[in-house]
């Protein structure tokens, strides 16, 4: 017995709706699964990499911890892991220098990421400040190890002295590489992700405020419009221990 047209349409609608719901549920589960991956922070499914644009990826060609991952990418994965913890944004002074694990600002993304790959960033910058205090304009009278390593101007000076200065031209998209550091108007710092958007601009791993849904996001161009980029540096992980 053949069903009448209205009933057939109703059945089609039910079936299509069920399929759409199933797809949505699958996508939600996939997002949850990827978000829980050990080294990945895949909240952005529509991402691209250097290979998609024919860009050459700059790496350290070193694997100090013998985990099979290039040290530059180890650092990027470490930054992504820090981002995944999503600490509460709180700018404060802490005895001993270090904020609690569930608090931090943009600069805390830096030392925490270095720490996860076995590099004591605080020690490095404290030593450089102590030996070259006059080079650090932000040091007003004497070094303050409890806060110096968490100030953007100090980190910018340290990187200017110890890292490679790179282009400020956003049109040279290939030159913005994973693991690079970007300083925005001497008041904010971000780490360049290995992910890119559909136009080839890299995502940023950074902590700007408590309004961020995710600490890895496609905001390079927009952030540059609000806070023009003042510096761009590349750390030589091949020389790091």
Long-range contacts (C-beta under 8 A, 24 or more apart in sequence): 35-84, 39-77, 39-80, 39-81, 40-77, 40-80, 41-80, 41-81, 41-83, 41-84, 41-214, 41-216, 43-213, 43-214, 43-216, 44-195, 44-203, 44-214, 44-216, 44-217, 44-218, 46-198, 47-195, 47-196, 47-197, 47-203, 48-195, 48-196, 48-197, 48-198, 48-200, 49-194, 49-195, 49-196, 50-174, 50-178, 50-194, 50-196, 52-196, 53-173, 53-174, 53-196, 53-200, 55-173, 55-174, 55-200, 56-174, 57-177, 57-178, 57-194, 58-177, 58-178, 58-234, 60-236, 60-237, 60-238, 60-240, 61-238, 62-237, 62-238, 64-118, 64-240, 64-241, 65-117, 65-118, 71-117, 71-237, 71-238, 71-240, 72-178, 72-179, 72-237, 73-178, 73-179, 73-194, 74-117, 74-237, 75-113, 75-114, 75-117, 75-179, 75-235, 75-237, 76-178, 76-179, 76-191, 76-193, 76-194, 76-205, 78-112, 78-113, 78-114, 78-116, 78-117, 79-109, 79-113, 79-191, 79-193, 79-205, 80-193, 80-205, 80-216, 81-116, 82-109, 82-112, 82-113, 82-116, 82-205, 82-215, 83-109, 83-205, 83-207, 83-214, 83-215, 83-216, 84-215, 86-214, 86-215, 87-207, 88-210, 89-207, 89-208, 89-209, 89-210, 93-146, 93-147, 94-146, 95-146, 96-146, 97-122, 97-145, 97-146, 97-147, 97-149, 97-150, 98-122, 104-207, 105-150, 105-207, 106-152, 106-188, 106-189, 106-190, 106-206, 106-207, 106-208, 107-149, 107-150, 107-151, 107-152, 107-155, 107-189, 108-150, 108-207, 109-189, 109-190, 109-191, 109-205, 109-206, 109-207, 109-215, 110-155, 110-181, 110-189, 110-191, 111-149, 111-150, 113-191, 117-240, 118-241, 119-240, 119-241, 121-149, 122-149, 124-158, 124-162, 125-149, 125-154, 125-155, 125-158, 128-158, 128-161, 128-162, 129-154, 129-158, 132-161, 135-161, 152-183, 152-186, 152-187, 152-188, 152-189, 153-186, 155-181, 155-183, 155-189, 156-183, 156-186, 156-189, 156-230, 156-231, 159-183, 159-231, 159-233, 159-235, 160-231, 160-233, 163-233, 163-234, 163-235, 163-236, 164-233, 164-234, 164-235, 164-236, 165-231, 165-232, 165-233, 166-232, 166-233, 166-234, 167-232, 168-229, 168-230, 168-231, 168-232, 170-201, 170-220, 170-221, 170-224, 170-229, 173-199, 173-200, 173-201, 173-202, 174-200, 176-201, 176-202, 176-220, 176-232, 177-202, 177-234, 178-202, 179-234, 179-235, 179-237, 180-232, 180-233, 180-234, 181-232, 181-233, 181-234, 181-235, 182-220, 182-229, 182-231, 182-232, 183-229, 183-230, 183-231, 183-232, 183-233, 184-223, 184-224, 184-227, 184-228, 184-229, 184-230, 185-227, 185-228, 185-229, 185-230, 186-230, 186-231, 187-227, 188-223, 188-227, 190-223
